[in-house]
């Protein structure tokens, strides 16, 4: 399952990591910026919500993104 959330800074994508199927990666798709590897999609969404992605532009912007994955768009990968 891939979760996406569109923002003015780009679309965040949470997707399974290829090398470790028990982990996910968080990406800003348009920037091709990987924010890191996380143990779950919920943890990755929480990182985006808390503005602690490691992407300076996003982390300092102050926009609200839901922490709840049910509010992110999901699609089959």
C-alpha positions as a LaTeX table, in Angstrom:
\begin{tabular}{lrrr}
\hline
Residue & $x$ (\AA) & $y$ (\AA) & $z$ (\AA) \\
\hline
Unk1 & 0.00 & 0.00 & 0.00 \\
Unk2 & 1.22 & 3.48 & $-0.89$ \\
Unk3 & $-0.09$ & 6.53 & 0.98 \\
Unk4 & 0.13 & 10.00 & $-0.54$ \\
Unk5 & $-0.60$ & 13.50 & 0.68 \\
Unk6 & $-0.37$ & 16.54 & $-1.60$ \\
Unk7 & 0.99 & 19.81 & $-0.25$ \\
Unk8 & 2.16 & 23.04 & $-1.90$ \\
Unk9 & 5.74 & 21.75 & $-1.37$ \\
Unk10 & 5.15 & 18.47 & $-3.15$ \\
Unk11 & 3.46 & 15.14 & $-2.60$ \\
Unk12 & 4.58 & 13.05 & 0.34 \\
Unk13 & 4.58 & 9.32 & $-0.37$ \\
Unk14 & 4.85 & 6.54 & 2.17 \\
Unk15 & 5.68 & 3.29 & 0.46 \\
Unk16 & 7.13 & $-0.12$ & 1.32 \\
Unk17 & 10.88 & $-0.30$ & 1.29 \\
Unk18 & 12.11 & $-2.74$ & $-1.35$ \\
Unk19 & 15.03 & $-4.14$ & 0.65 \\
Unk20 & 13.01 & $-4.61$ & 3.86 \\
Unk21 & 9.30 & $-5.39$ & 3.43 \\
Unk22 & 8.70 & $-4.70$ & 7.14 \\
Unk23 & 9.72 & $-1.04$ & 6.77 \\
Unk24 & 8.50 & 1.95 & 4.79 \\
Unk25 & 10.21 & 4.92 & 3.19 \\
Unk26 & 8.95 & 8.49 & 3.23 \\
Unk27 & 9.51 & 10.50 & 0.04 \\
Unk28 & 8.74 & 13.95 & $-1.30$ \\
Unk29 & 8.04 & 12.72 & $-4.80$ \\
Unk30 & 8.61 & 15.82 & $-6.96$ \\
Unk31 & 11.89 & 16.61 & $-5.19$ \\
Unk32 & 12.99 & 12.95 & $-5.25$ \\
Unk33 & 13.93 & 13.49 & $-1.60$ \\
Unk34 & 13.89 & 10.48 & 0.72 \\
Unk35 & 13.12 & 11.60 & 4.25 \\
Unk36 & 14.05 & 8.25 & 5.76 \\
Unk37 & 13.09 & 4.71 & 6.66 \\
Unk38 & 10.46 & 4.02 & 9.31 \\
Unk39 & 8.99 & 0.97 & 11.00 \\
Unk40 & 5.43 & 1.80 & 9.95 \\
Unk41 & 3.34 & 4.07 & 7.75 \\
Unk42 & 1.80 & 5.59 & 10.87 \\
Unk43 & 5.24 & 6.57 & 12.17 \\
Unk44 & 6.12 & 8.18 & 8.82 \\
Unk45 & 2.85 & 10.14 & 8.76 \\
Unk46 & 3.58 & 11.32 & 12.30 \\
Unk47 & 7.01 & 12.61 & 11.16 \\
Unk48 & 5.38 & 14.66 & 8.38 \\
Unk49 & 2.72 & 15.96 & 10.79 \\
Unk50 & 5.41 & 16.99 & 13.32 \\
Unk51 & 7.54 & 18.71 & 10.61 \\
Unk52 & 10.58 & 16.57 & 11.43 \\
Unk53 & 11.28 & 15.15 & 7.96 \\
Unk54 & 14.79 & 16.51 & 7.49 \\
Unk55 & 13.59 & 18.64 & 4.55 \\
Unk56 & 14.27 & 22.20 & 5.72 \\
Unk57 & 11.67 & 23.80 & 3.46 \\
Unk58 & 8.88 & 21.51 & 4.73 \\
Unk59 & 9.96 & 21.42 & 8.36 \\
Unk60 & 9.88 & 25.22 & 8.65 \\
Unk61 & 6.67 & 25.90 & 6.69 \\
Unk62 & 4.05 & 25.37 & 9.41 \\
Unk63 & 1.39 & 23.80 & 7.15 \\
Unk64 & $-0.91$ & 21.26 & 8.71 \\
Unk65 & $-0.86$ & 17.66 & 7.47 \\
Unk66 & $-2.99$ & 15.01 & 9.12 \\
Unk67 & $-1.24$ & 12.46 & 11.29 \\
Unk68 & $-4.10$ & 10.02 & 10.70 \\
Unk69 & $-3.40$ & 7.78 & 7.67 \\
Unk70 & $-7.09$ & 7.51 & 6.91 \\
Unk71 & $-6.91$ & 11.15 & 5.76 \\
Unk72 & $-4.04$ & 10.40 & 3.36 \\
Unk73 & $-4.93$ & 9.04 & $-0.07$ \\
Unk74 & $-4.10$ & 5.40 & $-0.48$ \\
Unk75 & $-3.48$ & 3.33 & $-3.54$ \\
Unk76 & $-2.33$ & $-0.20$ & $-4.23$ \\
Unk77 & 1.38 & $-0.41$ & $-5.03$ \\
\hline
\end{tabular}
